[in-house]
Amino acid sequence: MAQKIGVCYGSSTCYTEMVAEKIQQMLGENRVELIDIKDADLASFQQYDFMIFGIPTWDYGELQEDWDDRWEDLDEMDFSGLSCAVYGLGDQEGYPDWFQDAIGYLYHKLKNLGADLKGHWPNQGYTFNESKALTEDKSEFVGLALDDENQPELTDDRLTIWLKELRLLQ
Ligand SMILES: Cc1cc2nc3c(=O)[nH]c(=O)nc-3n(C[C@H](O)[C@H](O)[C@H](O)COP(=O)(O)O)c2cc1C
C-alpha cells in the first residue's frame, strides 16, 4: 500500500483532470502525484511503482490534443516492466461509433513500449456501436471507461471498483 503512484493525464475541458484529482483524493495525497502530459518528464514515469494514465477521446476517435503533441516523444521511451493502467473519458451517446477510442490507442502504445498493463474493465452498462478500446474478442475495455456526460452518477463507484481491482485501494 505504500507505493508511489503517478497519475498522468491530458484534458481539454477538465473532466479527465477532475478524475485524476479524484483518484488522488481516494488514494491519498502523500501517495499520488498528478502529472499533466503537457509538460511531463516522460523519463520520470519509471520512478513510480504504478502509473495511471488518463486520456479523453476527441473529434471522432482522435487523441486529446496534449496527448497528440507528446505522442511521438513517447516512442523514445522504454517502459519495460512499468506497471500501469489507463482510464478514459468519452461520450457514448454523442460519439457511439468512436466511444473511448483513445484508451485503445494509448494502451497499445504503452504495451509496445514494454509496459505491464492492468485494469481491463467490463463493457456492460454502456450503449455504443464501436470502440477501439475493446479487447480483441470485444468482451472488455482495455482500461476504465468513464462517461461524465451521460453517466456521471456511476463514475465514483466505477473508480472505486477499478482501484480495488488494481489493488491500489483496500
Ligand atoms: C467536439 C467533441 C468531440 C468528441 N469526440 C468524442 C469521440 O470521438 N469519442 C468519445 O468517446 N467522446 C468524444 N467526446 C466526448 C469527450 O471525450 C468528453 O467530453 C470528455 O469528458 C472530455 O474530457 P476532457 O474535458 O478531459 O477533455 C467529444 C467531445 C467533443 C466536445
The ligand as an SDF file (V2000), in Angstrom:
LIG
                    3D

 31 33  0  0  0  0  0  0  0  0999 V2000
  -16.0430   18.0700  -30.2840 C   0  0  0  0  0  0  0  0  0  0  0  0
  -16.0400   16.8590  -29.4000 C   0  0  0  0  0  0  0  0  0  0  0  0
  -15.6560   15.6390  -29.9300 C   0  0  0  0  0  0  0  0  0  0  0  0
  -15.6990   14.4650  -29.1310 C   0  0  0  0  0  0  0  0  0  0  0  0
  -15.3760   13.2520  -29.6820 N   0  0  0  0  0  0  0  0  0  0  0  0
  -15.5110   12.1160  -28.9360 C   0  0  0  0  0  0  0  0  0  0  0  0
  -15.2660   10.8290  -29.5060 C   0  0  0  0  0  0  0  0  0  0  0  0
  -14.9200   10.6850  -30.6720 O   0  0  0  0  0  0  0  0  0  0  0  0
  -15.4230    9.7330  -28.7180 N   0  0  0  0  0  0  0  0  0  0  0  0
  -15.8160    9.8220  -27.4070 C   0  0  0  0  0  0  0  0  0  0  0  0
  -15.9400    8.7900  -26.7320 O   0  0  0  0  0  0  0  0  0  0  0  0
  -16.0400   11.0480  -26.8280 N   0  0  0  0  0  0  0  0  0  0  0  0
  -15.9030   12.1890  -27.5620 C   0  0  0  0  0  0  0  0  0  0  0  0
  -16.1340   13.4120  -26.9930 N   0  0  0  0  0  0  0  0  0  0  0  0
  -16.5020   13.4940  -25.5600 C   0  0  0  0  0  0  0  0  0  0  0  0
  -15.2880   13.8670  -24.6960 C   0  0  0  0  0  0  0  0  0  0  0  0
  -14.3550   12.8240  -24.6530 O   0  0  0  0  0  0  0  0  0  0  0  0
  -15.7910   14.1550  -23.2740 C   0  0  0  0  0  0  0  0  0  0  0  0
  -16.4930   15.3710  -23.3030 O   0  0  0  0  0  0  0  0  0  0  0  0
  -14.6790   14.1920  -22.2430 C   0  0  0  0  0  0  0  0  0  0  0  0
  -15.2770   14.2530  -20.9800 O   0  0  0  0  0  0  0  0  0  0  0  0
  -13.7230   15.3360  -22.4280 C   0  0  0  0  0  0  0  0  0  0  0  0
  -12.6800   15.2090  -21.4980 O   0  0  0  0  0  0  0  0  0  0  0  0
  -11.7000   16.4170  -21.1240 P   0  0  0  0  0  0  0  0  0  0  0  0
  -12.5750   17.5080  -20.5560 O   0  0  0  0  0  0  0  0  0  0  0  0
  -10.7990   15.8540  -20.1070 O   0  0  0  0  0  0  0  0  0  0  0  0
  -11.0020   16.8590  -22.3670 O   0  0  0  0  0  0  0  0  0  0  0  0
  -16.1010   14.5710  -27.7800 C   0  0  0  0  0  0  0  0  0  0  0  0
  -16.4690   15.8170  -27.2580 C   0  0  0  0  0  0  0  0  0  0  0  0
  -16.4560   16.9470  -28.0460 C   0  0  0  0  0  0  0  0  0  0  0  0
  -16.8900   18.2610  -27.4550 C   0  0  0  0  0  0  0  0  0  0  0  0
  1  2  1  0
  2  3  1  0
  2 30  2  0
  3  4  2  0
  4  5  1  0
  4 28  1  0
  5  6  2  0
  6  7  1  0
  6 13  1  0
  7  8  2  0
  7  9  1  0
  9 10  1  0
 10 11  2  0
 10 12  1  0
 12 13  2  0
 13 14  1  0
 14 15  1  0
 14 28  1  0
 15 16  1  0
 16 17  1  0
 16 18  1  0
 18 19  1  0
 18 20  1  0
 20 21  1  0
 20 22  1  0
 22 23  1  0
 23 24  1  0
 24 25  2  0
 24 26  1  0
 24 27  1  0
 28 29  2  0
 29 30  1  0
 30 31  1  0
M  END
$$$$
